[in-house]
Amino acid sequence: MMPLTHPDAPKAAQPGEAPRLELRGIGKQYPAVRANDGISLQVQPGQIHAVLGENGAGKSTLMKIVYGAVQPDEGEILWNGRPVRIGNPHQARALGIAMVFQHFSLFDTLTVAENVWLGLDDRATLAEVTEAVQRVSREYRLEVQPQRPVHTLSVGERQRVEIVRALMTRPQLLILDEPTSVLTPQAVQSLFVTLRQLAGEGCAILYISHKLDEIRELCHHCTVLRGGRVTGEVDPARETHASLSRLMIGAEPPPLQRRPAQPGSLALQVRALTLPAASAFGRDLEHIDLAVHAGEIVGIAGVSGNGQQELMAVLSGEDPRGMPGALHLLGHDLAGTSPRQRRQLGLHAVPEERLGRGAVPTLSLADNTLLTRAEALGRGGWLHRRRMRTMAQALIARFQVKASGADALARSLSGGNLQKFIVGREIDAGPRVLLVSQPTWGVDVGAAAQIRAELLRLRDQGCAIVVVSEELDELFELTDRLHVIARGRLSPSVATSEASVETIGQWMSGLWPGGPAQEHAHAAA
């Protein structure tokens, strides 16, 4: 029987107690789209309030308005019952509002502690901030190393930094925009403990996620947006995945149709790859063996920061240090070859970072096709701009990207829609080998189903695909074989049909036969 109330429901508001935050008729118009259209909602002290909607529904714009990063065209904001104008994030933080953005707002060349220091309004020294980062990260079980430069961190590690930075302000309202998109299941559960603790102390939480199971497990209330408008107010504990999907996208996502893989010839091979970390804070790769055949999807699971980033950089050519004989693509030794040369051989890659690596934020979608596609590049380097725009428009149509057109800047798209464009750009290239990191990071259930279906279609056409993901459910749904990476070592492969979440979870700690955890235990004995 479904519970009538959420098991961790906050205490009922006292008579006459004002909501922590109240929005009345918020509207925001951009040149090509009305992002918010008369949105009203209330968040009570101690309430974990979900905001649910498909990509481009207006969720992130609404949260940026609350945080002062965007100004509404109309409507009213009440804070603890009093009308306020939040002109900028500094004013929001002064009120007690903290936000963790879906797209990270960290300076790559600074350390973790320096990034946190810049965001604080008090006069603490850097040494004091460093100690506070260590203390808060331990308190909330979010491992963060204050001295590491941000450019050495994986997306999962950057997400932890953003969350720790927000928690250090002890906010009255915490806004989380896709906070678990690149966290492991264990880290997600630790975060939930933290959020329930904060709610129990009276902190109100606005929680944006496309993960319906998270919303049903964690949140006390849910406001559903579609097309910039509120389309529903529900208790998520009383809803099913299907009913929430219908509220969000108007239908249930189609079930994933997959056939057994028909592996063909060897397409990508890694043999005994050992490579020291490129930086003092990177991860050494040790004795990596990997074989991927045409017509199969091989998944790589693991806790963020265990070598995924380094392995994908070596495979894609971003890190060209692979020794002769260690990497082979379709029979070609890849030693010393650049990413462009590997694309010419048939290898394409989707990086885990959308903005900055997958796309240039200040360029149009048409211009961004040039990052990995050469169809619009003429002799002597001449650009065929009409061809670029046509290609971008075709990608927008095929992958149902919500954008004003081929001339839309990459930074103007929601995270999920930009992800669909980037993944679509590489799939549409017809690769023979495709590397994909975090394929459905921050996309809604409908878009996730579409991306996974496109990857399966590409596999059935004979492409060899490597998927790195911290979403175990995604890996079990999508892949034919699984590896786990831990401490820079790669486990043996296991058929996905024969694997279990429990086994993969143990392997993520290096506990496979002969794995790094067992070797460490034997050495200690």
N, C-alpha and C positions, 0 to 999 in steps of 0.2 A: 504494500500500500504506500502511495506517495505521501511524504510528510506534509502536514497542513501548514507548517511554518518551517523556516530554515533552522537547522539544528544549532547554528551559531547566531541566531537573530539578535540584533542589538536590543538594548532595553527600550521600551516604549518611551516616546518623547513625553516629557512632563507637560501638563496643561499650560498653554501659553508660551511654551518654549519655541523659539524661532528656529527654522532650519539653519544649518550651518551655511548653506549656499542655496539661493533661489534664483533661477533664471526666468524672466518673463518676456515672451515674444521676441527672442533674439533673432535678428536677421542679418545676413551678410551676402552681398552681391559682388561677384567678380565679373570681369568683362564677358566671359563666356558661360558662366554657370552661377546659379543661385545656391551657394553652399549651405546656408542655413535659412530656413523660412518659418519664422514665427515659433521658434522652439522654446518650450517652457519645461522646467523640471525642478525638483527639490531634492536636496541631499541632507539628511539628518546627521547630527553628531553621532559617531559610532557606527554609521551605516556604510557598508560596502556596496556601492551603487554601480551596476554595469551599464555601459552605453554600447549598444550592439547595432551593427549595420554593415552592409556590404561595402566594398571598397568604393570610395567616392561618395558615401552617404552624408558626409559632413561632420563626422565625429571629431577628426583632428582639428578642423577649423573651430568647432565649438570649444574644444579644450584650450586652444590657443587664445581664444577670446577670454576665457576664465582666467588664464595665466597672464593676460595683458600683452601677449605677443602679437595679437591681431585685434583691431578695434571693430566693434559691431557697427552696422549702419543704423540699426534700430533695436529697441528693446531695453530692458532694465536688469541690472544685477544687484541682488541684495546679499549682504554678508552679515550673518548673525542678526538678520532682521532689519538692517540699515542699508539704504541705497548707497552704492559705491560706484566710482568710475575707476577702473583699473587700467591706467594709461600705459604701463609697461611692466615687465617681469619684476623689476626692482620693487614696485609698489605691491605686486602680488606677494612677493616673499615677505615684505614688511607686514602684510596682513596675516601671514601664516600659511600661504599656499605654496606648495612645491610640486614640480612636474618632472616626470621622466618621459622624454620624447621618444617616439618610435625611431626617428632619425637622430643619431647621437649628436650632441653639441659639445664635443671635446676637441681640444687643440692637440693635434698629432705630435707636435714636437716637444710638448711639455710632459712632465711626469703625471702620474695619477694624482699625487698630493698637490702638485701645482695647479692642476685643473680644478680640484675641489677648493683650493685656497682662493682662486679667482672668483668663485661663485658665492663666497661667504661675505656677509656684510659687516662682520665684527672685525676687531683688530688683532686676531690671533696670529701668532707667528707661524711660519711654515713648519717648524719643528712640532709645534702644538697641533697643527692640522694633521701632520703625518701620524702622530700618535693617536689622534682622534679617529682617523680613517682605519687604523689597525683595530682600535677598540670597537668601533661600530660594526666593522665587517665581521669580527669574531662574534659579537653579540647577536647579529642577525644571520650568521652562517653563510655569508656571501664572501668567498675568498677573494681578497684584493691585495695586491702588492703595491704600496704607495710609491716606491721609488722607480717603478717601471715606466718608461716612456710609452705614451698611449699608442704610438705607431707600431709597437711590438705586440699589441694585444689582439686577440681574436674578437669577433663580434660578441661572442658570449661573455668574454671577460670585460669588454666595454660596457655591456649591458649591466653587469654587476657594479661597475664604477658609477654609472648613472644612478642606479638605485641607492647605493650607499651615500652618494652626494645628496640626494633628496632626503634620505632618512636623517642625515646629520643636522638638519634644520629643525627637527622635531615639529613637523607641520601640524596645523589644525585641519588642513585639507590636502590630501595627497592625490595627484592625478597621475595615473599610470597608463601610458599608451603602448599597448602590446608588450608588457613587461616580460613575458615568458617566452617570447617568440624564438629565442636562441638559448634558452636554459634547458638543462636536462630534467627529467622527471623528478630526480632527487632534489635538485635545486628548486624546482617549482614548489614542491611540498614544503621545503624550508621557508620559501618566500611566503607561502600561505600562512604558516605559523606566525611569521612576523606581521603580516597584515591583520590577522585576527587579533594579535596582541595590540597593535596600534588602534584597531577599532574598539577593543575593549577599554582602551584608555581615553576614548572619546574622539579620536581622529576620524574624520569623514574621508572616504576614499571613493574617487571616481575611477572606474576600472574599464579600460577598453581592451577587448580581446575578441578574436574570431574563434577562439576555442570554446565551443559550447559546453564541453564537459567541465571546463574550469569555471565558467559562469554559473553553471548549475550547482557546482560543489561549493563555491566560495561566496557568491554574491547574495545579498539580501533582497535586492530589488533590481529591476532591469528596465531601462528605457530603450525602445527600439526606434532607429531612424531609417528612413528610406527616402532618397531623393531630397535630403535636407529637411524633412519634416518628421515629426513624431508620429509613428504609426502604431505604437502599442506601449502599455505600461503593465508589466507582469511580475509575478513572483517566480523567479527562475527555478526554484525548487519544485514547483508544481508543473513545470513544462518538460517536454521531451526534446531531444535533439531535432526531431522532425517538426514539431510545432514552432520551435525557435527559428529554424531555417525558413519556414513558411512566412513568419513575421518579418524576417530579415530580407529575404530575396524573392519572396512571393511564391516559392516552390521549394520542394526538397531537391538537393543536388542529385543528379543521376548516379546510380551505382557504377562503380568502376568495372568496366568490362575488360577482363584480361584472359588471355590464352596462355597455356604453358609455353615457356621459352623454347626456342629452337636454336641453340647456340651453334655458331658456325666457326670460322677460322679465328685464330688468335689475332686480336687487333691491337691490344696494348699490353706490354709486359714490363714488369719491374723485377729485376733480379739482384738480390743482396745489396740493395741500396743503403749505404751508410753515409750520412752527411752531417757535419757539425752545424749547429745553429748559426744563422747568418748574423745574429746579434746576441749580446750577453743575456738577453731575456727571452730568446727564442727556445725552441725545443730541438734537440738532436734527433735525427732519424737514424734508427739502427736496424740493419738487416731486414729491410722491407722487401717482401716478395708479394707481387700482385699480378694476376693474369685476368684479363677481361676479353671475352670473345664477342664477335659480332652477334647481334641478336639477343643480348642479355643485359640486365641491369644489375650491377653489383653495388651494394650499399656499404658505407663505412660509418659506423656508429662510434660514439665516444664523448666523453666529457670535454667541453670546450677547453682548448689550450694544451691538448695532448699530442699535437703534431699534425692535426688536420690541415691547418693553414700552410704549414711548411711542405706537406706532401703535395697539396694541390698546386702550390707555387712551382715545385719541381716538375710536376707533370705538365703544367700549362706552358712552362718556359719562362715564367716571371722570374724564377730563380734558375739560371742556366748552368748551375754547377754540377749537374749529374755527370758522373764519370763515364767514359766510354764503355759500352757494353751493359750498363745498368738499366737503360731505358730504350725500349724499342716500340715504335709505332708503325704498324702495318709493314714490318720487316725493315724499317729504317732506324738506324741508330740515332737517337736524339741528342747525343752529346754536343753541347755548344750551339744548338739551334735556338732561334728566337721564337717568341709566340707567333709572329707573323709567318715564319717558315713552317711552324707546326700547323697553323691554319691552312696553309697551302697544301699540306699533306693530308688534311681532313680532320684535324682536331680542333674543336671549339670548346670554350669554357664560359661558365656563368660564375662570376666571383660572388663571395658571400656579402661583400659590401656593394650595395646598390649605387649610392651616390659617391662619386669619387673614383670608383674602379669600374663598376658596371655601366655608369653613365656620367657624363659631365653635367653638373647641375645647371650651369648657365647657358648650355647649348640646347637647341631645339631637338625634338625627336628625330627629325630628318637628318640633322648634323650628327646625331649620336649613332646613326646607322654606320657611319664611316669608321667607328672604333674597331669594328671587327669584320665589316663587309666591304668588298672592293668592287661591287657591281657598278657603282656610280663613279668610279675613278677611271678617268680616261688617260690617254697617252700624255706623257709629260707632266702628269699630276693634275690635269684639268678635271674639275668637278662638274658632273652633270647634275645640276641642282634639281631639275625636274624629275630625274630618275630617283634621286634621294627622297624627294617628297612622295613620289608614287610608292616607293618601297615602304616608307614609314606609314603611309595611309593604309597600305595593304596589311601591315602588321597590326595596326589599330583595329581594323575590321575583323581580321581573322581571330585575334586573341581578345576581342571585346574589351579593348582598353578605353577607359573613360578619359578622354582628352579633347581639347578644343580643335585638334587637328595636328597635322605634321609639323606645324610651326610652334606648337606649344613647348615651352621650356621644360626640361626634365624635372626641375625642382617644383614645377607647378602641379605635378601629378601626385596623387596619394601614393603611399608606399606600395600598396598592393597593385595598383595599376602600373606603376613603374616596373615592378617585378614582372608582371605579365609581359610588358614590352621587351624587357631585357631577355627573359627566357625565350620569348617568341622570336626575337631577332636571331638567336643562336640555333633554335630548332629549325627555323625557316631556311637557314643556310645549308641544310641537308648534310650535316656532318657525318663522318664515318665513325668518329669517336667523340663523345660529348662528356665533359666534366661539369657537374652541377653542384654548387654548394648552397645548402639551405633553399631548396627550390620553391617552397611555399611560405617563406618567412613573411608574416604580416598580411597574408591574403585571406579573403573570406572563404567560406566553405565552398561556394560555387566556383570561385576562381581556382581554388586548390584542386577541386575535382577536374577542372578543365586542364590545368597544367599537368597533372598526373596522367590524364588520358592522352595528352599530346606526347608525353614521354613514352608511354606504352606503345603508341602508334609508331613513334620513331624506332623503338626497339624492334617492333614487328617488321619494319622495313630493312632491318639488318644493321642498325647502328649499335655500337658498343657504348654503354652508358655507365658512368660512375657517379653515384649520388652520395654526397656527404650531408648528413642531416642529424640534428639533435632531437628530432621528432621520431621516437621509436615507432609510433603508430604508422607514420608515413613510410618508414623503411619496411615495416612488415607488410604494408599494403602494396608497395610498389616494386620491391626488389625480388630478384631470383636467388641471389646469394648474398650473404652478409659477412663482413669483417668487422672487427672492433679495433680501434687504435687507442693505446694507452702508453703513456711515457715514451712516445716516439717509436713504439713497436706495434706491428700489425699482427693480429691474431690469424690463425688459420681461417679459411672460409668455411661457412656452414650454410647448407641449403635453407632458405628462409622458411620453407614449409616444415623443417625439422627443428627450428630454433624456438626458443621461448623467451619471453620478456625477462624472466628470472635469470636464465643463463646469460643473456646479453648484458643484463645489469651487473652480474658478477664479473664478466669479462671486461666491462668498462673500468673496473678496478685493477685490471691486469691479472685476473685470476683464471686465465685459461691454462691448460697444461703446457708447462714450459714458458709461461708468460713472465713479464717483468716482476710481478708481485711474488710469484712462487720462487723465482730466482733470488729475489731479495731475502725471502724467508729462509731459503737454504743457506745463503751466504751468512746470515745472522746466526744460524744454528752452528 
